[in-house]
Amino acid sequence: MFMKWLLVNIWIAALAPAIWAFVIWLVERMRDHRAQSHILSAYVDGQLGFVAIGWCASALLEMDTYEECVMRVVSWGGLTGLLWFTLFLSGLVAAAGARWPVASRASVSQGVSLLWRYLAAWFTLALGMVSLGILIYVHLFVTTSKDPKCSLSVLL
């Protein structure tokens, strides 16, 4: 069951942009053999921030669903605050990347453009890893709960 959850929530969300970038790259190559697109271009302007937003929202939903099930507030050890902070930063970077993609900055010097591209990519990768780690921790905590009222079948 965990592997299905992992496939649906993690792999599809993280790999879908690269898969579609690859399809677009193939189509471009069929039309023009000199196409310069790159498969990882789906991640370089902060688009992975949207994936991190989804993972944060999923973790918050699982936390809330579990608390409703056990009918008490569960101490998550600061994870809720970290999730909201990660959610805020992911949204900020994703929105900035969508608003000011590297391709539209023709007037900016190539060095600054390249620096922004790599900083945005690494920053959203870090945010994605933080949100992914918390999501997996929360999911494993919820699904391995010893409370019979809150078994996996009740929560799903």
N, C-alpha and C positions, 0 to 999 in steps of 0.2 A: 504494500500500500504506500509506503514511504517513497518508493521509486516512482510510482505514478505521480504522486504529489510533486516530487522533485522535477519530473519531466514537464508537467504542466506549468508549474509556477516558476521554475528556474530556467531550464534549458530553452523552452519556447520563447520566454521573454527576453533572454539574453542573446539568443542566436538568430531570432527572426530578422532583425535589421541586417545582419551579415548575409543571411541566406538571400534576402531580397536584393541586397546590393550586388551579390554574385549574379543573380538572374539578370539584373539591369546591365551589369558589366558584360554578360554574354550577349545580350541583345545589341548593346553598343558595338561589341566586337564584330558581330555579324553584319552590321550596317557599315561600320567604318573600322578597319583593322588598326587604325592609329589612335583609337580611343584611349584617353589618359585617365579614366576613372580608376579608383582603387577600392578594393573590397572593404577595407576598414574605414572608408570615408563615412559610413553610417554612424560611427562613434566619435568622430574627432571634434565636432562642434558642441559637444555636451548632450547629445541625444541619449546617452546612457543614463542621464539624469531622469528621464522619463521612466526607465526600467526601475531605477532606485525608488522613485515615487510609488510605483506599483507595489514593490516589495515592502516598503514602509507601511503602506495602507493595508496590505495583507496581514502583516504582523500585528498592527493595531487592531484589526478586526478579530483576529484569533485571540488576542489578549482580552478584548471586550466580551467576546462570545464565551470564553472560559469563565470570566468573572461572573457573568450572568448565570451560567450553569451552576457554579458552586455557591452562588448567592452571597458572596463576600468579596471584599477588595483583596486582591492578591498583590503582595509586594514583589515588584519586578526588578528591584534593585537599581533604579535609575534608567532602566531600558526605555521606559515610556518617554522620558525627557530626551534621551539620545535619539529615539526614533523621530520625534517631532523636529528636533534640530536638524537631523539628516534629511528629513522631508523638506524642510525649509531651504536648506542649501541645495538640494537636488533640484527643486523647483526653480530656484534662482539661476543656477547654471544652465538648466535645460531651456528656460525662457530666454536667457541671454544668448545662448547658442542659436536658438531659433530666430531671434530678432536680428542678431548680427553674425550670420555665418561667415566663415572665412572667405568664401567665394565672392561675397558682396563687398569686401573691403579692398577693392582694387586700388584705392588711393592711399592705403596704408602701406608702409614699406614691407617688403617680403619677410624680413626678419621678425618684425612685430607680429605679422600675420601667422608665421610659423610658430612663434612662441606661444601665442594665444591658442593655437590649435593643439599643441602638445600639452599645455597646462590644462586646458579644458578636458582633454581626453584622460589624462592621468587623474585629475581631480574627480571627474565623474566615475572613473574606475574605482577610486578609493571609496567614494560614497556608496557605490554599488556593492562593494565588498562588505562595508560596514552594515548596510541594510540587509544584505543576504545573510551574513552571519547571525544577526539578531533574529531574522525571520526563521532560520533553521533552528536556532535555540528555542524560540517560542513554540514553534510547531512541535518539536520533540518534547518539550515540557508538557504541552497540552495533550498530545497523543499518548504519552506514557503516564498520564495521571492515574493515580490509584482510586480516584473517586468513581464509584460505579454509576452515578447519575451522569457523569460527564465522560462516558466512554467515547471512543472515536465515532461510533455509529450515531450517537446522540448529537455530537457537534456537527457532523456532516449532514 
